[in-house]
């Protein structure tokens, strides 16, 4: 999916933004594997574009007929900064 936004503004300081996102999951029975990837290019001023990338992986494990446990990892490269997130329920 691609999303392009350009808000209306009268001067040359408009923000041009493009985003691409892909997500998928596959079930192996009691274990489901999940993953996603996102790429965003933000250009607040012409010629100063910044690319942000985010990806995540995870798993969901059935522990009963109506409950599950999840684990995942995500990493974001925001311009020059990198951030990671580990989440466990």
PDB file of N, CA, C and O in Angstrom, chain B, residues numbered from 101:
ATOM      1  N   UNK B 101       0.839  -1.155   0.000  1.00  0.00           N
ATOM      2  CA  UNK B 101       0.000   0.000   0.000  1.00  0.00           C
ATOM      3  C   UNK B 101       0.895   1.232   0.000  1.00  0.00           C
ATOM      4  O   UNK B 101       1.873   1.282   0.746  1.00  0.00           O
ATOM      5  N   UNK B 102       0.584   2.207  -0.809  1.00  0.00           N
ATOM      6  CA  UNK B 102       1.334   3.463  -0.848  1.00  0.00           C
ATOM      7  C   UNK B 102       0.411   4.600  -0.466  1.00  0.00           C
ATOM      8  O   UNK B 102      -0.717   4.694  -0.951  1.00  0.00           O
ATOM      9  N   UNK B 103       0.906   5.470   0.416  1.00  0.00           N
ATOM     10  CA  UNK B 103       0.136   6.635   0.845  1.00  0.00           C
ATOM     11  C   UNK B 103       0.959   7.870   0.530  1.00  0.00           C
ATOM     12  O   UNK B 103       2.113   7.972   0.946  1.00  0.00           O
ATOM     13  N   UNK B 104       0.376   8.803  -0.197  1.00  0.00           N
ATOM     14  CA  UNK B 104       1.041  10.084  -0.480  1.00  0.00           C
ATOM     15  C   UNK B 104       0.186  11.187   0.099  1.00  0.00           C
ATOM     16  O   UNK B 104      -1.022  11.241  -0.133  1.00  0.00           O
ATOM     17  N   UNK B 105       0.822  12.068   0.858  1.00  0.00           N
ATOM     18  CA  UNK B 105       0.087  13.195   1.425  1.00  0.00           C
ATOM     19  C   UNK B 105       0.781  14.488   1.042  1.00  0.00           C
ATOM     20  O   UNK B 105       2.009  14.575   1.061  1.00  0.00           O
ATOM     21  N   UNK B 106       0.011  15.463   0.703  1.00  0.00           N
ATOM     22  CA  UNK B 106       0.527  16.804   0.438  1.00  0.00           C
ATOM     23  C   UNK B 106      -0.554  17.773   0.881  1.00  0.00           C
ATOM     24  O   UNK B 106      -1.524  17.993   0.155  1.00  0.00           O
ATOM     25  N   UNK B 107      -0.398  18.363   2.083  1.00  0.00           N
ATOM     26  CA  UNK B 107      -1.416  19.290   2.558  1.00  0.00           C
ATOM     27  C   UNK B 107      -1.425  20.566   1.728  1.00  0.00           C
ATOM     28  O   UNK B 107      -0.383  20.993   1.232  1.00  0.00           O
ATOM     29  N   UNK B 108      -2.592  21.173   1.577  1.00  0.00           N
ATOM     30  CA  UNK B 108      -2.644  22.426   0.819  1.00  0.00           C
ATOM     31  C   UNK B 108      -1.968  23.556   1.592  1.00  0.00           C
ATOM     32  O   UNK B 108      -2.280  23.785   2.761  1.00  0.00           O
ATOM     33  N   UNK B 109      -1.060  24.249   0.953  1.00  0.00           N
ATOM     34  CA  UNK B 109      -0.437  25.426   1.562  1.00  0.00           C
ATOM     35  C   UNK B 109      -0.002  26.367   0.442  1.00  0.00           C
ATOM     36  O   UNK B 109       0.348  25.911  -0.647  1.00  0.00           O
ATOM     37  N   UNK B 110      -0.021  27.657   0.696  1.00  0.00           N
ATOM     38  CA  UNK B 110       0.243  28.629  -0.367  1.00  0.00           C
ATOM     39  C   UNK B 110       1.709  28.828  -0.708  1.00  0.00           C
ATOM     40  O   UNK B 110       2.021  29.312  -1.796  1.00  0.00           O
ATOM     41  N   UNK B 111       2.622  28.467   0.191  1.00  0.00           N
ATOM     42  CA  UNK B 111       4.028  28.737  -0.084  1.00  0.00           C
ATOM     43  C   UNK B 111       4.762  27.447  -0.451  1.00  0.00           C
ATOM     44  O   UNK B 111       4.132  26.412  -0.667  1.00  0.00           O
ATOM     45  N   UNK B 112       6.082  27.510  -0.521  1.00  0.00           N
ATOM     46  CA  UNK B 112       6.900  26.375  -0.947  1.00  0.00           C
ATOM     47  C   UNK B 112       7.306  25.453   0.196  1.00  0.00           C
ATOM     48  O   UNK B 112       8.144  24.576  -0.014  1.00  0.00           O
ATOM     49  N   UNK B 113       6.752  25.611   1.389  1.00  0.00           N
ATOM     50  CA  UNK B 113       7.174  24.799   2.530  1.00  0.00           C
ATOM     51  C   UNK B 113       6.265  23.587   2.733  1.00  0.00           C
ATOM     52  O   UNK B 113       6.178  23.069   3.847  1.00  0.00           O
ATOM     53  N   UNK B 114       5.605  23.139   1.711  1.00  0.00           N
ATOM     54  CA  UNK B 114       4.703  21.985   1.833  1.00  0.00           C
ATOM     55  C   UNK B 114       5.489  20.719   2.159  1.00  0.00           C
ATOM     56  O   UNK B 114       6.642  20.563   1.757  1.00  0.00           O
ATOM     57  N   UNK B 115       4.853  19.838   2.881  1.00  0.00           N
ATOM     58  CA  UNK B 115       5.453  18.552   3.213  1.00  0.00           C
ATOM     59  C   UNK B 115       5.017  17.535   2.169  1.00  0.00           C
ATOM     60  O   UNK B 115       3.825  17.389   1.897  1.00  0.00           O
ATOM     61  N   UNK B 116       5.976  16.837   1.590  1.00  0.00           N
ATOM     62  CA  UNK B 116       5.695  15.757   0.653  1.00  0.00           C
ATOM     63  C   UNK B 116       6.088  14.461   1.349  1.00  0.00           C
ATOM     64  O   UNK B 116       7.235  14.308   1.770  1.00  0.00           O
ATOM     65  N   UNK B 117       5.157  13.536   1.473  1.00  0.00           N
ATOM     66  CA  UNK B 117       5.415  12.306   2.215  1.00  0.00           C
ATOM     67  C   UNK B 117       4.928  11.112   1.403  1.00  0.00           C
ATOM     68  O   UNK B 117       3.818  11.118   0.873  1.00  0.00           O
ATOM     69  N   UNK B 118       5.782  10.081   1.313  1.00  0.00           N
ATOM     70  CA  UNK B 118       5.431   8.822   0.663  1.00  0.00           C
ATOM     71  C   UNK B 118       5.655   7.699   1.663  1.00  0.00           C
ATOM     72  O   UNK B 118       6.677   7.677   2.350  1.00  0.00           O
ATOM     73  N   UNK B 119       4.713   6.766   1.754  1.00  0.00           N
ATOM     74  CA  UNK B 119       4.861   5.628   2.657  1.00  0.00           C
ATOM     75  C   UNK B 119       4.499   4.342   1.927  1.00  0.00           C
ATOM     76  O   UNK B 119       3.564   4.302   1.127  1.00  0.00           O
ATOM     77  N   UNK B 120       5.265   3.286   2.222  1.00  0.00           N
ATOM     78  CA  UNK B 120       4.984   1.949   1.719  1.00  0.00           C
ATOM     79  C   UNK B 120       4.946   1.013   2.928  1.00  0.00           C
ATOM     80  O   UNK B 120       5.787   1.122   3.820  1.00  0.00           O
ATOM     81  N   UNK B 121       3.983   0.102   2.964  1.00  0.00           N
ATOM     82  CA  UNK B 121       3.826  -0.814   4.090  1.00  0.00           C
ATOM     83  C   UNK B 121       3.445  -2.195   3.573  1.00  0.00           C
ATOM     84  O   UNK B 121       2.602  -2.331   2.686  1.00  0.00           O
ATOM     85  N   UNK B 122       4.085  -3.221   4.145  1.00  0.00           N
ATOM     86  CA  UNK B 122       3.754  -4.610   3.841  1.00  0.00           C
ATOM     87  C   UNK B 122       3.737  -5.369   5.162  1.00  0.00           C
ATOM     88  O   UNK B 122       4.661  -5.248   5.966  1.00  0.00           O
ATOM     89  N   UNK B 123       2.700  -6.141   5.378  1.00  0.00           N
ATOM     90  CA  UNK B 123       2.600  -6.973   6.571  1.00  0.00           C
ATOM     91  C   UNK B 123       2.061  -8.341   6.200  1.00  0.00           C
ATOM     92  O   UNK B 123       1.253  -8.472   5.281  1.00  0.00           O
ATOM     93  N   UNK B 124       2.514  -9.366   6.922  1.00  0.00           N
ATOM     94  CA  UNK B 124       2.063 -10.725   6.621  1.00  0.00           C
ATOM     95  C   UNK B 124       2.139 -11.586   7.874  1.00  0.00           C
ATOM     96  O   UNK B 124       2.878 -11.289   8.813  1.00  0.00           O
ATOM     97  N   UNK B 125       1.363 -12.650   7.863  1.00  0.00           N
ATOM     98  CA  UNK B 125       1.436 -13.644   8.930  1.00  0.00           C
ATOM     99  C   UNK B 125       1.174 -15.016   8.327  1.00  0.00           C
ATOM    100  O   UNK B 125       0.516 -15.147   7.295  1.00  0.00           O
ATOM    101  N   UNK B 126       1.710 -16.044   9.001  1.00  0.00           N
ATOM    102  CA  UNK B 126       1.490 -17.417   8.557  1.00  0.00           C
ATOM    103  C   UNK B 126       1.359 -18.299   9.790  1.00  0.00           C
ATOM    104  O   UNK B 126       2.144 -18.194  10.732  1.00  0.00           O
ATOM    105  N   UNK B 127       0.368 -19.160   9.769  1.00  0.00           N
ATOM    106  CA  UNK B 127       0.111 -20.039  10.906  1.00  0.00           C
ATOM    107  C   UNK B 127       0.688 -21.426  10.641  1.00  0.00           C
ATOM    108  O   UNK B 127       0.426 -22.035   9.604  1.00  0.00           O
ATOM    109  N   UNK B 128       1.484 -21.917  11.606  1.00  0.00           N
ATOM    110  CA  UNK B 128       2.035 -23.266  11.567  1.00  0.00           C
ATOM    111  C   UNK B 128       1.308 -24.162  12.569  1.00  0.00           C
ATOM    112  O   UNK B 128       1.927 -25.059  13.141  1.00  0.00           O
ATOM    113  N   UNK B 129       0.046 -23.946  12.788  1.00  0.00           N
ATOM    114  CA  UNK B 129      -0.703 -24.697  13.791  1.00  0.00           C
ATOM    115  C   UNK B 129      -0.775 -23.901  15.076  1.00  0.00           C
ATOM    116  O   UNK B 129      -1.504 -22.912  15.156  1.00  0.00           O
ATOM    117  N   UNK B 130      -0.016 -24.328  16.097  1.00  0.00           N
ATOM    118  CA  UNK B 130      -0.069 -23.617  17.379  1.00  0.00           C
ATOM    119  C   UNK B 130       0.817 -22.369  17.398  1.00  0.00           C
ATOM    120  O   UNK B 130       0.718 -21.558  18.319  1.00  0.00           O
ATOM    121  N   UNK B 131       1.679 -22.208  16.392  1.00  0.00           N
ATOM    122  CA  UNK B 131       2.568 -21.043  16.312  1.00  0.00           C
ATOM    123  C   UNK B 131       2.235 -20.243  15.055  1.00  0.00           C
ATOM    124  O   UNK B 131       2.137 -20.793  13.959  1.00  0.00           O
ATOM    125  N   UNK B 132       2.061 -18.928  15.236  1.00  0.00           N
ATOM    126  CA  UNK B 132       1.830 -18.025  14.106  1.00  0.00           C
ATOM    127  C   UNK B 132       2.999 -17.049  14.038  1.00  0.00           C
ATOM    128  O   UNK B 132       3.342 -16.418  15.037  1.00  0.00           O
ATOM    129  N   UNK B 133       3.612 -16.924  12.862  1.00  0.00           N
ATOM    130  CA  UNK B 133       4.733 -16.018  12.638  1.00  0.00           C
ATOM    131  C   UNK B 133       4.192 -14.758  11.965  1.00  0.00           C
ATOM    132  O   UNK B 133       3.391 -14.832  11.033  1.00  0.00           O
ATOM    133  N   UNK B 134       4.647 -13.585  12.457  1.00  0.00           N
ATOM    134  CA  UNK B 134       4.166 -12.298  11.963  1.00  0.00           C
ATOM    135  C   UNK B 134       5.350 -11.437  11.537  1.00  0.00           C
ATOM    136  O   UNK B 134       6.435 -11.548  12.108  1.00  0.00           O
ATOM    137  N   UNK B 135       5.152 -10.595  10.553  1.00  0.00           N
ATOM    138  CA  UNK B 135       6.214  -9.691  10.132  1.00  0.00           C
ATOM    139  C   UNK B 135       5.654  -8.499   9.381  1.00  0.00           C
ATOM    140  O   UNK B 135       4.582  -8.575   8.779  1.00  0.00           O
ATOM    141  N   UNK B 136       6.389  -7.395   9.422  1.00  0.00           N
ATOM    142  CA  UNK B 136       5.977  -6.208   8.674  1.00  0.00           C
ATOM    143  C   UNK B 136       7.204  -5.381   8.311  1.00  0.00           C
ATOM    144  O   UNK B 136       8.262  -5.495   8.930  1.00  0.00           O
ATOM    145  N   UNK B 137       7.031  -4.544   7.285  1.00  0.00           N
ATOM    146  CA  UNK B 137       8.072  -3.632   6.824  1.00  0.00           C
ATOM    147  C   UNK B 137       7.395  -2.344   6.387  1.00  0.00           C
ATOM    148  O   UNK B 137       6.356  -2.376   5.727  1.00  0.00           O
ATOM    149  N   UNK B 138       7.980  -1.213   6.755  1.00  0.00           N
ATOM    150  CA  UNK B 138       7.434   0.088   6.373  1.00  0.00           C
ATOM    151  C   UNK B 138       8.574   1.014   5.989  1.00  0.00           C
ATOM    152  O   UNK B 138       9.620   1.029   6.637  1.00  0.00           O
ATOM    153  N   UNK B 139       8.366   1.784   4.933  1.00  0.00           N
ATOM    154  CA  UNK B 139       9.341   2.759   4.469  1.00  0.00           C
ATOM    155  C   UNK B 139       8.607   4.083   4.266  1.00  0.00           C
ATOM    156  O   UNK B 139       7.588   4.127   3.577  1.00  0.00           O
ATOM    157  N   UNK B 140       9.114   5.148   4.854  1.00  0.00           N
ATOM    158  CA  UNK B 140       8.489   6.465   4.718  1.00  0.00           C
ATOM    159  C   UNK B 140       9.549   7.478   4.302  1.00  0.00           C
ATOM    160  O   UNK B 140      10.621   7.560   4.901  1.00  0.00           O
ATOM    161  N   UNK B 141       9.232   8.240   3.277  1.00  0.00           N
ATOM    162  CA  UNK B 141      10.112   9.323   2.835  1.00  0.00           C
ATOM    163  C   UNK B 141       9.379  10.631   3.087  1.00  0.00           C
ATOM    164  O   UNK B 141       8.324  10.890   2.507  1.00  0.00           O
ATOM    165  N   UNK B 142       9.956  11.453   3.965  1.00  0.00           N
ATOM    166  CA  UNK B 142       9.347  12.724   4.352  1.00  0.00           C
ATOM    167  C   UNK B 142      10.242  13.845   3.836  1.00  0.00           C
ATOM    168  O   UNK B 142      11.440  13.873   4.116  1.00  0.00           O
ATOM    169  N   UNK B 143       9.654  14.762   3.086  1.00  0.00           N
ATOM    170  CA  UNK B 143      10.397  15.879   2.510  1.00  0.00           C
ATOM    171  C   UNK B 143       9.708  17.187   2.905  1.00  0.00           C
ATOM    172  O   UNK B 143       8.893  17.704   2.140  1.00  0.00           O
ATOM    173  N   UNK B 144      10.029  17.743   4.115  1.00  0.00           N
ATOM    174  CA  UNK B 144       9.364  18.966   4.561  1.00  0.00           C
ATOM    175  C   UNK B 144       9.737  20.185   3.727  1.00  0.00           C
ATOM    176  O   UNK B 144       8.916  21.082   3.538  1.00  0.00           O
ATOM    177  N   UNK B 145      10.947  20.224   3.237  1.00  0.00           N
ATOM    178  CA  UNK B 145      11.406  21.314   2.379  1.00  0.00           C
ATOM    179  C   UNK B 145      12.082  20.656   1.179  1.00  0.00           C
ATOM    180  O   UNK B 145      12.813  19.679   1.340  1.00  0.00           O
ATOM    181  N   UNK B 146      11.850  21.166   0.018  1.00  0.00           N
ATOM    182  CA  UNK B 146      12.401  20.554  -1.190  1.00  0.00           C
ATOM    183  C   UNK B 146      13.910  20.378  -1.052  1.00  0.00           C
ATOM    184  O   UNK B 146      14.628  21.334  -0.759  1.00  0.00           O
ATOM    185  N   UNK B 147      14.388  19.147  -1.265  1.00  0.00           N
ATOM    186  CA  UNK B 147      15.817  18.864  -1.185  1.00  0.00           C
ATOM    187  C   UNK B 147      16.301  18.411   0.171  1.00  0.00           C
ATOM    188  O   UNK B 147      17.499  18.177   0.331  1.00  0.00           O
ATOM    189  N   UNK B 148      15.429  18.274   1.163  1.00  0.00           N
ATOM    190  CA  UNK B 148      15.872  17.851   2.496  1.00  0.00           C
ATOM    191  C   UNK B 148      15.148  16.580   2.929  1.00  0.00           C
ATOM    192  O   UNK B 148      14.723  16.480   4.080  1.00  0.00           O
ATOM    193  N   UNK B 149      15.003  15.626   2.045  1.00  0.00           N
ATOM    194  CA  UNK B 149      14.244  14.408   2.324  1.00  0.00           C
ATOM    195  C   UNK B 149      14.916  13.561   3.401  1.00  0.00           C
ATOM    196  O   UNK B 149      16.142  13.482   3.478  1.00  0.00           O
ATOM    197  N   UNK B 150      14.096  12.939   4.217  1.00  0.00           N
ATOM    198  CA  UNK B 150      14.543  12.020   5.260  1.00  0.00           C
ATOM    199  C   UNK B 150      13.797  10.710   5.055  1.00  0.00           C
ATOM    200  O   UNK B 150      12.581  10.713   4.863  1.00  0.00           O
ATOM    201  N   UNK B 151      14.513   9.588   5.093  1.00  0.00           N
ATOM    202  CA  UNK B 151      13.893   8.280   4.920  1.00  0.00           C
ATOM    203  C   UNK B 151      13.841   7.566   6.260  1.00  0.00           C
ATOM    204  O   UNK B 151      14.854   7.439   6.946  1.00  0.00           O
ATOM    205  N   UNK B 152      12.662   7.104   6.624  1.00  0.00           N
ATOM    206  CA  UNK B 152      12.449   6.359   7.860  1.00  0.00           C
ATOM    207  C   UNK B 152      12.065   4.933   7.499  1.00  0.00           C
ATOM    208  O   UNK B 152      11.216   4.716   6.633  1.00  0.00           O
ATOM    209  N   UNK B 153      12.687   3.957   8.159  1.00  0.00           N
ATOM    210  CA  UNK B 153      12.392   2.551   7.893  1.00  0.00           C
ATOM    211  C   UNK B 153      12.035   1.861   9.203  1.00  0.00           C
ATOM    212  O   UNK B 153      12.639   2.125  10.242  1.00  0.00           O
ATOM    213  N   UNK B 154      11.054   0.981   9.141  1.00  0.00           N
ATOM    214  CA  UNK B 154      10.613   0.226  10.309  1.00  0.00           C
ATOM    215  C   UNK B 154      10.320  -1.197   9.878  1.00  0.00           C
ATOM    216  O   UNK B 154       9.645  -1.422   8.873  1.00  0.00           O
ATOM    217  N   UNK B 155      10.827  -2.158  10.638  1.00  0.00           N
ATOM    218  CA  UNK B 155      10.475  -3.543  10.390  1.00  0.00           C
ATOM    219  C   UNK B 155      10.212  -4.230  11.718  1.00  0.00           C
ATOM    220  O   UNK B 155      10.724  -3.813  12.756  1.00  0.00           O
ATOM    221  N   UNK B 156       9.415  -5.280  11.677  1.00  0.00           N
ATOM    222  CA  UNK B 156       9.108  -6.021  12.896  1.00  0.00           C
ATOM    223  C   UNK B 156       8.903  -7.491  12.571  1.00  0.00           C
ATOM    224  O   UNK B 156       8.466  -7.856  11.479  1.00  0.00           O
ATOM    225  N   UNK B 157       9.233  -8.325  13.554  1.00  0.00           N
ATOM    226  CA  UNK B 157       8.969  -9.758  13.468  1.00  0.00           C
ATOM    227  C   UNK B 157       8.368 -10.186  14.795  1.00  0.00           C
ATOM    228  O   UNK B 157       8.595  -9.549  15.824  1.00  0.00           O
ATOM    229  N   UNK B 158       7.616 -11.242  14.768  1.00  0.00           N
ATOM    230  CA  UNK B 158       7.011 -11.709  16.003  1.00  0.00           C
ATOM    231  C   UNK B 158       6.436 -13.099  15.851  1.00  0.00           C
ATOM    232  O   UNK B 158       6.387 -13.662  14.757  1.00  0.00           O
ATOM    233  N   UNK B 159       6.007 -13.634  16.970  1.00  0.00           N
ATOM    234  CA  UNK B 159       5.377 -14.952  17.000  1.00  0.00           C
ATOM    235  C   UNK B 159       4.267 -14.938  18.030  1.00  0.00           C
ATOM    236  O   UNK B 159       4.342 -14.253  19.050  1.00  0.00           O
ATOM    237  N   UNK B 160       3.249 -15.702  17.740  1.00  0.00           N
ATOM    238  CA  UNK B 160       2.115 -15.864  18.641  1.00  0.00           C
ATOM    239  C   UNK B 160       1.948 -17.363  18.872  1.00  0.00           C
ATOM    240  O   UNK B 160       1.796 -18.129  17.920  1.00  0.00           O
ATOM    241  N   UNK B 161       1.978 -17.778  20.135  1.00  0.00           N
ATOM    242  CA  UNK B 161       1.939 -19.195  20.488  1.00  0.00           C
ATOM    243  C   UNK B 161       0.671 -19.472  21.277  1.00  0.00           C
ATOM    244  O   UNK B 161       0.415 -18.835  22.299  1.00  0.00           O
ATOM    245  N   UNK B 162      -0.121 -20.425  20.800  1.00  0.00           N
ATOM    246  CA  UNK B 162      -1.336 -20.820  21.507  1.00  0.00           C
ATOM    247  C   UNK B 162      -0.960 -21.598  22.767  1.00  0.00           C
ATOM    248  O   UNK B 162      -0.186 -22.553  22.705  1.00  0.00           O
ATOM    249  N   UNK B 163      -1.514 -21.183  23.914  1.00  0.00           N
ATOM    250  CA  UNK B 163      -1.249 -21.869  25.181  1.00  0.00           C
ATOM    251  C   UNK B 163      -2.528 -22.444  25.777  1.00  0.00           C
ATOM    252  O   UNK B 163      -2.519 -22.954  26.898  1.00  0.00           O
ATOM    253  N   UNK B 164      -3.588 -22.365  25.058  1.00  0.00           N
ATOM    254  CA  UNK B 164      -4.871 -22.887  25.507  1.00  0.00           C
ATOM    255  C   UNK B 164      -5.905 -22.701  24.418  1.00  0.00           C
ATOM    256  O   UNK B 164      -5.606 -22.141  23.363  1.00  0.00           O
ATOM    257  N   UNK B 165      -7.119 -23.165  24.664  1.00  0.00           N
ATOM    258  CA  UNK B 165      -8.141 -23.049  23.626  1.00  0.00           C
ATOM    259  C   UNK B 165      -8.531 -21.605  23.292  1.00  0.00           C
ATOM    260  O   UNK B 165      -8.967 -21.336  22.173  1.00  0.00           O
ATOM    261  N   UNK B 166      -8.385 -20.689  24.225  1.00  0.00           N
ATOM    262  CA  UNK B 166      -8.772 -19.301  23.948  1.00  0.00           C
ATOM    263  C   UNK B 166      -7.730 -18.291  24.423  1.00  0.00           C
ATOM    264  O   UNK B 166      -8.070 -17.136  24.680  1.00  0.00           O
ATOM    265  N   UNK B 167      -6.470 -18.704  24.544  1.00  0.00           N
ATOM    266  CA  UNK B 167      -5.429 -17.768  24.977  1.00  0.00           C
ATOM    267  C   UNK B 167      -4.133 -18.048  24.220  1.00  0.00           C
ATOM    268  O   UNK B 167      -3.915 -19.141  23.697  1.00  0.00           O
ATOM    269  N   UNK B 168      -3.284 -17.027  24.180  1.00  0.00           N
ATOM    270  CA  UNK B 168      -2.004 -17.160  23.504  1.00  0.00           C
ATOM    271  C   UNK B 168      -0.973 -16.253  24.170  1.00  0.00           C
ATOM    272  O   UNK B 168      -1.315 -15.348  24.932  1.00  0.00           O
ATOM    273  N   UNK B 169       0.285 -16.515  23.867  1.00  0.00           N
ATOM    274  CA  UNK B 169       1.396 -15.699  24.333  1.00  0.00           C
ATOM    275  C   UNK B 169       2.092 -15.132  23.097  1.00  0.00           C
ATOM    276  O   UNK B 169       2.196 -15.805  22.072  1.00  0.00           O
ATOM    277  N   UNK B 170       2.564 -13.897  23.199  1.00  0.00           N
ATOM    278  CA  UNK B 170       3.182 -13.235  22.048  1.00  0.00           C
ATOM    279  C   UNK B 170       4.580 -12.755  22.388  1.00  0.00           C
ATOM    280  O   UNK B 170       4.871 -12.411  23.534  1.00  0.00           O
ATOM    281  N   UNK B 171       5.434 -12.736  21.391  1.00  0.00           N
ATOM    282  CA  UNK B 171       6.777 -12.188  21.522  1.00  0.00           C
ATOM    283  C   UNK B 171       7.104 -11.489  20.204  1.00  0.00           C
ATOM    284  O   UNK B 171       6.679 -11.940  19.141  1.00  0.00           O
ATOM    285  N   UNK B 172       7.853 -10.399  20.269  1.00  0.00           N
ATOM    286  CA  UNK B 172       8.165  -9.686  19.042  1.00  0.00           C
ATOM    287  C   UNK B 172       9.340  -8.748  19.196  1.00  0.00           C
ATOM    288  O   UNK B 172       9.779  -8.446  20.306  1.00  0.00           O
ATOM    289  N   UNK B 173       9.839  -8.295  18.063  1.00  0.00           N
ATOM    290  CA  UNK B 173      10.939  -7.343  18.021  1.00  0.00           C
ATOM    291  C   UNK B 173      10.679  -6.382  16.867  1.00  0.00           C
ATOM    292  O   UNK B 173      10.242  -6.798  15.794  1.00  0.00           O
ATOM    293  N   UNK B 174      10.943  -5.117  17.082  1.00  0.00           N
ATOM    294  CA  UNK B 174      10.792  -4.110  16.032  1.00  0.00           C
ATOM    295  C   UNK B 174      12.007  -3.194  16.046  1.00  0.00           C
ATOM    296  O   UNK B 174      12.584  -2.928  17.100  1.00  0.00           O
ATOM    297  N   UNK B 175      12.387  -2.717  14.877  1.00  0.00           N
ATOM    298  CA  UNK B 175      13.516  -1.799  14.767  1.00  0.00           C
ATOM    299  C   UNK B 175      13.126  -0.654  13.846  1.00  0.00           C
ATOM    300  O   UNK B 175      12.558  -0.865  12.775  1.00  0.00           O
ATOM    301  N   UNK B 176      13.436   0.553  14.278  1.00  0.00           N
ATOM    302  CA  UNK B 176      13.130   1.745  13.486  1.00  0.00           C
ATOM    303  C   UNK B 176      14.416   2.510  13.204  1.00  0.00           C
ATOM    304  O   UNK B 176      15.180   2.812  14.121  1.00  0.00           O
ATOM    305  N   UNK B 177      14.650   2.820  11.947  1.00  0.00           N
ATOM    306  CA  UNK B 177      15.731   3.714  11.539  1.00  0.00           C
ATOM    307  C   UNK B 177      15.072   5.030  11.148  1.00  0.00           C
ATOM    308  O   UNK B 177      14.513   5.157  10.059  1.00  0.00           O
ATOM    309  N   UNK B 178      15.143   6.005  12.045  1.00  0.00           N
ATOM    310  CA  UNK B 178      14.489   7.295  11.829  1.00  0.00           C
ATOM    311  C   UNK B 178      15.576   8.306  11.507  1.00  0.00           C
ATOM    312  O   UNK B 178      16.252   8.813  12.402  1.00  0.00           O
ATOM    313  N   UNK B 179      15.737   8.593  10.232  1.00  0.00           N
ATOM    314  CA  UNK B 179      16.807   9.494   9.827  1.00  0.00           C
ATOM    315  C   UNK B 179      18.147   8.891  10.193  1.00  0.00           C
ATOM    316  O   UNK B 179      18.530   7.853   9.653  1.00  0.00           O
ATOM    317  N   UNK B 180      18.856   9.525  11.096  1.00  0.00           N
ATOM    318  CA  UNK B 180      20.164   9.025  11.536  1.00  0.00           C
ATOM    319  C   UNK B 180      20.089   8.249  12.841  1.00  0.00           C
ATOM    320  O   UNK B 180      21.088   7.677  13.276  1.00  0.00           O
ATOM    321  N   UNK B 181      18.910   8.220  13.479  1.00  0.00           N
ATOM    322  CA  UNK B 181      18.771   7.546  14.766  1.00  0.00           C
ATOM    323  C   UNK B 181      18.182   6.159  14.564  1.00  0.00           C
ATOM    324  O   UNK B 181      17.348   5.956  13.681  1.00  0.00           O
ATOM    325  N   UNK B 182      18.613   5.207  15.376  1.00  0.00           N
ATOM    326  CA  UNK B 182      18.069   3.859  15.335  1.00  0.00           C
ATOM    327  C   UNK B 182      17.464   3.542  16.689  1.00  0.00           C
ATOM    328  O   UNK B 182      18.024   3.875  17.733  1.00  0.00           O
ATOM    329  N   UNK B 183      16.311   2.893  16.651  1.00  0.00           N
ATOM    330  CA  UNK B 183      15.625   2.540  17.881  1.00  0.00           C
ATOM    331  C   UNK B 183      15.140   1.107  17.763  1.00  0.00           C
ATOM    332  O   UNK B 183      14.665   0.696  16.704  1.00  0.00           O
ATOM    333  N   UNK B 184      15.255   0.347  18.836  1.00  0.00           N
ATOM    334  CA  UNK B 184      14.758  -1.021  18.852  1.00  0.00           C
ATOM    335  C   UNK B 184      13.771  -1.198  19.982  1.00  0.00           C
ATOM    336  O   UNK B 184      13.863  -0.523  21.008  1.00  0.00           O
ATOM    337  N   UNK B 185      12.836  -2.095  19.800  1.00  0.00           N
ATOM    338  CA  UNK B 185      11.809  -2.336  20.806  1.00  0.00           C
ATOM    339  C   UNK B 185      11.590  -3.825  20.935  1.00  0.00           C
ATOM    340  O   UNK B 185      11.355  -4.518  19.946  1.00  0.00           O
ATOM    341  N   UNK B 186      11.667  -4.309  22.152  1.00  0.00           N
ATOM    342  CA  UNK B 186      11.402  -5.712  22.438  1.00  0.00           C
ATOM    343  C   UNK B 186      10.188  -5.760  23.338  1.00  0.00           C
ATOM    344  O   UNK B 186      10.152  -5.074  24.360  1.00  0.00           O
ATOM    345  N   UNK B 187       9.204  -6.543  22.988  1.00  0.00           N
ATOM    346  CA  UNK B 187       7.957  -6.585  23.748  1.00  0.00           C
ATOM    347  C   UNK B 187       7.560  -8.030  23.989  1.00  0.00           C
ATOM    348  O   UNK B 187       7.540  -8.842  23.064  1.00  0.00           O
ATOM    349  N   UNK B 188       7.251  -8.339  25.220  1.00  0.00           N
ATOM    350  CA  UNK B 188       6.835  -9.695  25.557  1.00  0.00           C
ATOM    351  C   UNK B 188       5.637  -9.624  26.481  1.00  0.00           C
ATOM    352  O   UNK B 188       5.659  -8.902  27.478  1.00  0.00           O
ATOM    353  N   UNK B 189       4.593 -10.367  26.158  1.00  0.00           N
ATOM    354  CA  UNK B 189       3.399 -10.433  26.995  1.00  0.00           C
ATOM    355  C   UNK B 189       3.334 -11.749  27.711  1.00  0.00           C
ATOM    356  O   UNK B 189       2.394 -11.994  28.468  1.00  0.00           O
TER     357      UNK B 189
END
